[in-house]
Amino acid sequence: MLMKQSVIAANIKKIITKQDVKQKSVAQKAGVPEKKFSNMLNGRKLIAAHDILPICDALDVTPNELFGVGDSVAQ
């Protein structure tokens, strides 16, 4: 059963598109297996708290940007 896509996953996808980078590249930089990262972005796997900072580092963004707090990413 598919879960609803999280706000975090939606924001990650928007940032990836905005930065014009490959999902595979972000996964590698974050140290997350590509399949797991894809599952996280498509609502088949939860994004765990310990995944947030490595993903932020890979995208060069703050956690607030992933959560859509005080930033235009979520709009």
C-alpha positions in Angstrom: 0.0 0.0 0.0 1.4 3.4 -0.9 1.5 6.1 1.7 0.8 9.8 1.1 3.9 11.7 0.0 5.3 13.7 2.9 5.8 17.5 2.8 9.5 16.8 3.2 9.6 14.5 0.2 7.7 17.0 -1.9 10.1 19.8 -0.9 13.1 17.6 -1.6 11.7 16.9 -5.1 11.2 20.7 -5.6 14.7 21.5 -4.5 16.2 18.8 -6.8 14.2 20.2 -9.7 15.1 23.8 -8.8 18.8 22.9 -8.5 18.7 20.8 -11.7 20.5 17.9 -10.1 19.9 14.2 -10.4 18.1 12.2 -7.7 20.8 9.6 -8.0 23.5 12.2 -7.3 21.7 13.5 -4.2 21.2 9.9 -2.9 24.9 9.2 -3.3 26.0 12.4 -1.6 23.6 11.7 1.3 24.9 8.2 1.6 21.5 6.7 1.0 21.0 3.8 -1.4 19.3 5.0 -4.6 16.3 2.6 -4.3 15.7 3.6 -0.7 15.9 7.3 -1.6 13.5 6.8 -4.5 11.1 5.0 -2.1 11.4 7.8 0.4 10.5 10.4 -2.2 7.6 8.4 -3.5 6.0 7.7 -0.1 6.9 4.0 0.0 9.4 4.5 2.9 9.4 7.1 5.7 12.1 9.6 5.8 13.8 9.0 9.2 15.1 11.8 11.3 18.7 10.5 10.8 18.3 11.0 7.1 17.4 14.7 7.2 20.9 16.2 7.8 22.7 14.1 5.2 20.0 15.0 2.6 20.3 18.7 3.7 24.1 18.5 3.2 23.8 16.8 -0.2 21.4 19.6 -1.3 23.2 22.4 0.5 20.0 23.5 2.2 18.8 23.8 5.8 16.4 21.5 7.6 13.9 24.3 7.7 13.9 24.4 3.9 13.1 20.6 3.8 10.3 21.2 6.2 9.1 24.3 4.3 9.5 26.6 7.3 10.2 30.2 6.5 11.2 29.5 3.0 9.6 29.8 -0.5 10.4 26.1 -1.4 7.1 24.9 -0.1 5.1 27.4 -2.2 
